[in-house]
Structures are given as C-alpha cells and as structure tokens.
Amino acid sequence: MGRPGLRGRRLGAALVLSTLLIVGVLGLVGWLFGMPCSITKLVRTAEGEELKASITVTGRPDFVSYLNDRCKRTLAAWGVGGVEVSTVNIKFQVTVTGTNIANTAKVYFYVEARDSSGSPTYRELDYSSSPQTVTVGSTATYETGSTTIDSHLSHLYGSAPTCDKTVDYYVWCRVEATGLISGETLTAEIPVTKFDSVIYDYGDYAWVTVYPKADSYVDASNPDSNYGSSDTLKADSSSSFTRWIYLAFDIPSSASDADKLKIYQSYSSGDGRFELYTTGPFNENTVTWNNKPELGTYLDYDTIDGTGWVDFSSSELDAYVVDNEGGTAYFAIVGVETETYGRASGQFYSRERSVNRPYLEVYAVDWSASWSWLNLDTLSITALQVVQDVLSIVTMLLSIVVSYLTIKILRRRVK
C-alpha cells in the first residue's frame, strides 16, 4: 500500500493536470470557433521580396439585426434556417502584408452572388476595374451595409422572388505591390472561389397550427399529484372535484394575430361553461394543485353539451398571443358552475393523444422545410452554430472522460 501523503499529492497533481487539460482543450476549441475563415495567397521573388494577401468574406444574413429589426410585412417574409431575417450585409476584408515591398498595394476584387444554377449573377461588391489602395500591414474592409433581402435578391433576379432561392457566393481578388529591390510588380491573385451557399426560405403569412409544448391538470382533492403524462385533461367545478387544466404554447416570432384556442372534450356529464385565463409558467412533470401558478387575466369562455371541440376566441386572447411572440404563452382552463349550466365537468384530450390534440391557431410566417447555412469550400464548418454547440458538448464530455481516466490510472499506481 502506498503512503497516504504520497497518494494525496499524486491525486492532487492529477486533478491539476486534468483541469489544465480541460482548460486547454476548451481553449483550443474556442480559438477554432473564433478563427477567421480566410483565403490566403503568398508570392515570393528570388530577390527576397514577398507579398501575402489574405481575404475574409461573408454573404450571410445578419442575425444581430434580426434581433432588433424583425421583418414585419403583412404578406410574406424571408428566413434562413427557419428564422426570420430582414437584411443581408455583404462584407469583404483584405489584409496585405509583405517583405521588401512598397508601403501601399492595389487591390482588385469582386464578391458575386449566383443563382444555384450558375445564372443569373450579380456583383454586390465590384472593384475589378477600379483598384483600391491598401496600406501594407493593415486590413481594409468593404461592405454593402444592411440591404433588405428583397433588394438583394432583386439585384440577382430582376424582382423580388416569391419562392425559395439558393444563392451561391463567389469571390475573386488580385493584389499588386511593387518590389523595393527588383522594382517589378508582384501579383498575388486568388482565383474565383465559391465560399458559401445560402438557402433563402420564402414564407407566406398563413394560419399556422401550434400544438402545446406542455399540458397537465391539477386536482384539489389530490393536491400533491401530478398528471403531466396523462393523455386526458380534466376540468371540474364541483365542490368535491375542483380541477384546472394548464396549457403552454411556443408562439412563432412572426405572430401577428391569433384566431382561437381549441380543446377537444371527449366526455362530459352534461352542459358546462369553461373559462380561459392567462397564467404563469409551469412544468408539466411537476405541477400540482399545491404549487400551481395562479390565474391571470380572463380571456374568454365557451359552453358545450356533450363531446366535441371547445373554442376560445377573443380580442384579449389575440393580444396575449401577439404580446408573447417569440416566447411562450401559458393558459389555464377552469370549469365554472352557473345557475344556467350547473356543474361544469369534462374530460379533454391532451397533447399525448395522436388525434384531436389541443391547438392554437396563429397567423404567422409558414416556413418551408428547407435546410440552410451550409459552409462550403474555404469556410470553416465551425462557423455553424449547431456545430459549435455539438463540439462544445463533445469536448466537455471527452475532457471529463480523460480527467476520470487520468485520476483512475494514478490511483492504481499509488496503491
């Protein structure tokens, strides 16, 4: 058996080593994510002159502007990857460095958008015949600024399309500088290169059916019970059975109107009045009568005799849904006992059912099922956010596994 002090020091060293390993690997992945996606061309002469041109280009929609300036047209909108966007900014950056060359260089370039078939084409940035002067050792940036998707695609197709379009982006660049020793012109040329492809989804505003992301009911007679996995939702107004239904819907970010919320009653004991309220967040797997969110604003009511759909539709419901566009709307349905209808008691289908699930009708952009944000050729695949997320998770898991194995091996050695 090893000495306790030695074992403790080795385990401590293992923990430090594992921590450094985790930090190092995560740092490397972070550096890869932040690494510019660039194309480089280097030329040298026998006299020791050197010219290096590095370019970075992007033709992607600007999601930062999306956060503050969502497209709010009444008929149609554009999206990339299922997310609504309003503008695109074509940006070109060139860095010129070198040895034994003049302090300034001439830069010729263009960034071209092409239909996926290869035609038509349009150069959003074109300095192929009017060279720009760039100081050697510095970076120059040229960009179109925020251009609406309609304008950008109109440049390419002559008018704004009303269907999905796949646009390929190409770049060409030539840098010229004078050698200080030879007096000759050095030329670094990057040939026409495809650097990205973007699918622009055309979305028509339409009535979109949104199903609950969560639902449950709570029972006053069983105050600690949860019914989140039940395929039945119950609402009751009697003194013996007081039950409330809870529903949660993710509202599309482009929602501009709401028609109705519908829930299917599969069984009732007679006529009944059911009322719809706003409520607070809840977890369908843990909500009970004792921890349920309180009722908020009254929205609407409906009455029903027998089985069938219960419909809620009001201006208050519309306003609540629109106020929560891009977020989650939470609802509660309660039965109300009245002189006219008496006790309200019903069983309804939940989202666990394959048919007649509760749903909300929202007027929003109905996107096509296209996939986009493909990184091609010279652009790093790590520019994709989904890839970054996956790599982060995989890296963390690998780091934990390596740390565990390191500690386990060292513990065996000190025994």
C-alpha positions in Angstrom: 0.0 0.0 0.0 1.3 3.4 -0.9 1.9 6.1 1.6 -1.2 8.3 2.3 0.8 11.6 1.8 2.2 10.5 -1.5 -1.1 9.2 -2.7 -2.8 12.5 -1.8 -0.1 14.6 -3.6 -0.4 12.4 -6.7 -4.2 12.7 -6.7 -3.8 16.4 -6.3 -1.4 16.6 -9.2 -3.8 14.5 -11.3 -6.6 16.9 -10.6 -4.5 19.9 -11.5 -3.3 18.1 -14.7 -6.9 17.2 -15.6 -8.1 20.8 -15.0 -5.3 22.2 -17.2 -6.2 19.6 -19.9 -9.9 20.7 -19.8 -9.0 24.4 -20.0 -6.5 23.7 -22.8 -8.9 21.7 -24.9 -11.8 24.1 -24.4 -9.4 27.0 -25.2 -8.3 25.3 -28.4 -12.0 24.7 -29.5 -12.8 28.3 -28.6 -9.8 29.5 -30.7 -11.1 27.4 -33.7 -14.5 29.0 -33.3 -13.1 32.5 -33.4 -10.5 31.8 -36.1 -11.4 33.9 -39.2 -12.5 32.0 -42.2 -10.0 33.3 -44.7 -8.3 32.6 -48.1 -4.6 33.4 -48.4 -2.2 33.7 -51.4 1.6 34.1 -51.0 4.1 35.0 -53.7 7.9 35.4 -53.4 10.7 36.5 -55.7 14.3 35.4 -56.0 15.3 38.8 -54.6 13.6 38.1 -51.2 10.5 40.1 -51.9 7.3 38.7 -50.5 3.6 39.6 -50.9 0.8 38.0 -49.0 -2.9 38.6 -49.5 -5.5 37.3 -47.0 -9.2 37.8 -47.5 -12.3 37.1 -45.4 -15.8 37.3 -47.0 -19.3 36.8 -45.8 -22.6 36.9 -47.6 -24.8 35.7 -44.8 -27.9 37.4 -43.3 -27.1 39.5 -40.2 -28.8 37.8 -37.2 -27.8 40.7 -34.9 -30.0 43.0 -36.9 -32.7 40.3 -36.8 -32.9 40.6 -33.0 -33.7 44.3 -33.2 -35.3 44.7 -36.6 -37.5 41.7 -37.4 -39.3 41.8 -40.7 -42.9 42.7 -40.1 -44.5 42.7 -43.5 -48.2 41.7 -43.8 -47.9 39.3 -46.8 -44.5 37.5 -46.8 -41.1 37.4 -45.3 -37.7 35.8 -45.7 -36.0 33.3 -43.4 -32.7 31.4 -43.2 -32.7 28.2 -41.3 -36.3 28.7 -40.3 -35.5 32.0 -38.6 -37.0 35.2 -40.0 -34.4 37.7 -41.2 -34.8 41.1 -42.9 -31.3 42.2 -44.1 -28.1 40.9 -45.5 -24.7 42.5 -45.4 -22.0 41.6 -48.0 -18.6 42.2 -46.4 -15.1 41.8 -47.8 -11.9 42.2 -45.8 -8.4 42.1 -47.2 -5.1 42.1 -45.3 -1.9 42.8 -47.2 1.5 42.0 -45.7 4.9 41.6 -47.2 8.7 42.0 -47.1 10.7 44.4 -49.2 7.7 45.8 -50.9 6.2 49.3 -51.2 4.1 50.6 -48.3 0.9 50.6 -50.4 -0.7 48.0 -52.6 -3.5 47.9 -55.2 -6.4 45.6 -54.6 -8.8 44.4 -57.3 -11.8 42.2 -56.2 -15.4 41.4 -56.5 -18.0 39.4 -54.5 -20.5 37.8 -56.7 -23.9 36.2 -56.0 -25.1 33.5 -58.3 -28.2 31.5 -58.7 -27.5 27.9 -57.8 -27.9 27.0 -61.5 -25.0 29.4 -62.3 -27.1 32.1 -63.8 -28.1 34.9 -63.3 -25.3 36.5 -61.4 -24.8 39.9 -59.7 -21.7 41.5 -58.2 -22.8 43.2 -54.9 -19.2 44.4 -54.5 -17.2 45.1 -57.6 -13.7 46.7 -57.7 -12.4 44.6 -60.5 -11.7 47.6 -62.7 -11.2 50.3 -60.1 -8.4 49.2 -57.7 -8.4 50.2 -54.1 -5.3 51.4 -52.3 -4.5 49.4 -49.2 -1.7 50.1 -46.7 0.7 47.1 -46.4 0.3 45.7 -42.9 -3.3 46.8 -42.4 -6.8 45.4 -43.0 -9.2 47.2 -45.3 -13.0 46.5 -45.1 -15.6 47.0 -47.8 -19.2 46.2 -47.3 -22.7 46.9 -48.8 -24.2 47.7 -45.4 -27.6 46.3 -44.4 -29.5 45.5 -47.6 -33.0 44.1 -47.4 -33.4 40.5 -48.6 -35.9 41.7 -51.3 -33.4 44.2 -52.6 -30.5 41.8 -52.6 -32.4 39.1 -54.5 -34.0 41.7 -56.8 -30.4 42.6 -57.9 -30.0 38.9 -58.9 -33.4 38.1 -60.4 -34.7 41.5 -61.5 -37.5 41.5 -59.0 -38.2 40.0 -55.5 -38.9 36.3 -55.9 -41.9 34.6 -54.2 -40.3 31.2 -53.7 -37.3 29.6 -52.1 -34.0 30.6 -53.6 -30.5 29.1 -53.2 -27.7 31.6 -53.7 -24.1 30.7 -54.1 -21.4 33.3 -53.3 -18.0 33.6 -55.1 -15.0 35.9 -54.5 -12.1 36.9 -56.7 -9.2 39.1 -55.6 -5.8 40.3 -57.1 -3.3 42.3 -55.1 -0.4 44.2 -56.7 2.6 45.7 -55.0 6.0 47.0 -56.1 9.1 45.2 -55.1 11.7 47.5 -53.5 14.6 45.5 -54.7 13.6 44.4 -58.2 11.3 47.3 -59.0 8.9 44.8 -60.5 5.2 44.4 -59.7 4.4 41.4 -57.5 0.9 39.9 -58.0 -1.0 37.7 -55.6 -4.2 36.5 -57.2 -6.9 34.4 -55.5 -8.9 32.8 -58.3 -12.7 32.8 -58.4 -13.7 30.7 -55.3 -17.1 29.6 -54.0 -17.1 30.4 -50.3 -20.7 30.0 -49.2 -24.2 28.9 -50.2 -27.4 30.2 -48.5 -31.0 29.0 -48.9 -33.4 31.8 -48.6 -36.7 30.5 -47.4 -39.8 32.3 -48.7 -42.5 32.3 -46.1 -46.1 33.3 -46.7 -48.2 34.5 -43.8 -50.8 31.9 -43.0 -52.8 30.4 -40.2 -50.4 28.1 -38.5 -51.5 25.4 -36.1 -49.4 25.4 -32.9 -49.7 22.4 -30.6 -48.9 22.6 -26.8 -45.3 22.1 -25.7 -46.7 21.2 -22.3 -50.0 20.4 -20.7 -51.4 19.0 -17.5 -54.2 19.4 -15.0 -54.3 19.7 -11.2 -56.8 18.3 -8.7 -57.7 19.9 -5.4 -58.7 16.5 -4.0 -55.2 15.2 -4.7 -53.2 18.3 -4.1 -49.7 16.7 -4.4 -50.4 14.6 -7.5 -49.1 15.3 -11.0 -50.8 14.4 -14.2 -48.3 15.7 -16.8 -48.0 12.3 -18.6 -51.8 11.7 -18.8 -53.4 11.6 -22.2 -56.5 13.1 -20.6 -57.0 16.6 -19.2 -59.8 17.2 -16.7 -61.7 20.3 -15.6 -64.4 20.3 -12.9 -66.2 22.9 -10.9 -67.9 20.8 -8.2 -67.2 21.2 -4.5 -65.9 17.6 -4.5 -63.8 17.7 -7.6 -62.1 21.0 -8.5 -59.7 20.6 -11.4 -57.9 23.1 -13.6 -56.2 22.5 -17.0 -52.9 24.1 -17.9 -51.5 24.6 -21.4 -48.3 26.1 -22.7 -47.6 27.1 -26.4 -44.5 28.3 -28.1 -45.5 31.3 -30.1 -43.8 31.9 -33.5 -41.6 35.0 -33.6 -43.6 36.4 -36.6 -47.0 36.0 -35.0 -49.2 39.0 -35.8 -52.7 37.6 -34.9 -54.4 34.7 -33.2 -57.7 33.1 -34.1 -58.7 30.6 -31.5 -57.6 28.1 -28.9 -59.4 24.7 -29.2 -59.5 21.7 -26.9 -61.5 18.5 -27.6 -63.9 17.3 -24.9 -64.1 13.5 -25.0 -66.6 13.1 -22.1 -68.9 15.3 -20.1 -71.7 14.9 -17.6 -73.9 17.5 -19.3 -73.8 21.2 -20.2 -70.8 23.1 -18.9 -69.2 26.5 -19.0 -65.4 26.6 -19.3 -63.3 29.8 -18.9 -59.9 30.6 -20.3 -57.3 32.6 -18.3 -53.7 33.6 -18.7 -51.4 32.1 -16.1 -47.7 31.8 -15.2 -45.0 29.3 -16.2 -45.3 25.7 -15.1 -43.6 22.3 -15.5 -45.9 19.6 -16.8 -44.0 16.9 -14.9 -44.1 18.6 -11.5 -47.1 20.9 -11.4 -49.7 20.0 -8.7 -52.6 21.8 -7.0 -50.3 22.9 -4.2 -47.7 24.5 -6.5 -49.8 25.6 -9.5 -49.4 29.1 -10.9 -52.3 31.5 -10.1 -54.9 32.5 -12.6 -54.2 35.7 -14.5 -56.3 37.7 -16.9 -59.7 36.4 -18.0 -59.7 35.8 -21.8 -62.9 34.1 -23.0 -65.4 31.3 -22.2 -67.3 28.6 -24.1 -70.1 26.2 -23.3 -70.6 22.7 -24.6 -73.2 20.0 -24.2 -71.7 16.5 -24.8 -68.5 15.8 -26.7 -66.7 18.0 -29.2 -64.5 21.0 -29.6 -64.5 23.8 -27.1 -63.4 27.1 -28.8 -61.9 30.1 -27.2 -61.6 33.3 -29.3 -61.5 36.9 -28.3 -59.5 40.1 -28.8 -58.0 39.6 -25.4 -56.7 36.1 -26.5 -55.3 37.7 -29.7 -53.5 40.4 -27.8 -52.0 38.0 -25.3 -50.6 35.7 -28.0 -49.1 38.6 -30.0 -47.5 40.0 -26.9 -45.8 36.7 -26.4 -44.5 36.3 -30.0 -41.2 34.5 -29.9 -41.9 33.3 -26.4 -44.3 31.1 -24.5 -48.0 31.7 -23.8 -49.4 30.0 -20.7 -53.1 29.3 -20.3 -55.5 27.8 -17.7 -58.9 26.4 -18.3 -61.4 26.2 -15.4 -64.9 24.9 -15.1 -67.5 27.4 -13.7 -70.7 26.3 -12.0 -73.6 28.5 -13.0 -77.4 28.6 -12.5 -78.0 28.0 -16.2 -75.5 25.2 -16.8 -74.9 23.9 -13.3 -71.7 21.9 -12.7 -69.0 22.1 -15.4 -67.3 18.8 -15.7 -65.3 17.4 -18.6 -62.5 15.3 -19.8 -60.4 16.5 -22.7 -57.7 15.1 -25.0 -54.1 16.1 -24.1 -51.1 16.6 -26.3 -50.2 12.9 -25.7 -53.0 11.9 -28.0 -52.4 11.2 -31.7 -55.7 12.9 -32.7 -57.8 15.8 -31.6 -54.9 17.4 -29.6 -55.4 20.9 -28.2 -54.1 23.5 -30.6 -53.8 27.3 -31.1 -54.3 28.9 -34.5 -51.8 31.7 -35.0 -51.3 34.0 -38.1 -47.6 33.8 -38.7 -45.0 33.0 -41.3 -45.3 29.5 -42.6 -41.7 28.5 -43.5 -40.8 25.8 -45.9 -38.8 22.8 -44.7 -35.6 23.8 -46.4 -32.3 23.4 -44.6 -29.7 26.1 -45.0 -26.5 27.7 -43.6 -24.2 25.3 -45.4 -20.5 26.1 -45.2 -18.6 25.1 -48.3 -15.0 25.1 -49.6 -12.9 27.6 -47.7 -15.3 28.5 -44.9 -14.7 26.6 -41.7 -17.5 24.2 -40.7 -17.1 25.5 -37.1 -18.9 28.7 -38.3 -22.1 26.8 -37.9 -23.7 27.5 -34.5 -25.2 24.0 -34.3 -21.7 22.5 -34.9 -20.2 24.8 -32.2 -22.8 23.6 -29.7 -22.2 19.9 -30.6 -18.4 20.3 -30.5 -18.7 22.1 -27.1 -20.7 19.2 -25.6 -18.4 16.5 -27.1 -15.3 18.4 -26.0 -16.6 18.7 -22.5 -17.5 15.0 -22.3 -14.1 14.0 -23.6 -12.4 16.2 -21.2 -14.4 14.7 -18.3 -13.6 11.2 -19.5 -9.9 11.9 -19.9 -9.8 13.5 -16.4 -11.5 10.5 -14.9 -9.2 8.0 -16.6 -6.1 10.1 -15.5 -7.2 10.0 -11.9 -8.0 6.3 -12.0 -4.6 5.4 -13.5 -2.7 7.5 -11.0 -4.7 6.0 -8.1 -3.8 2.5 -9.2 -0.1 3.4 -9.4 0.0 4.7 -5.8 -1.7 1.6 -4.3 
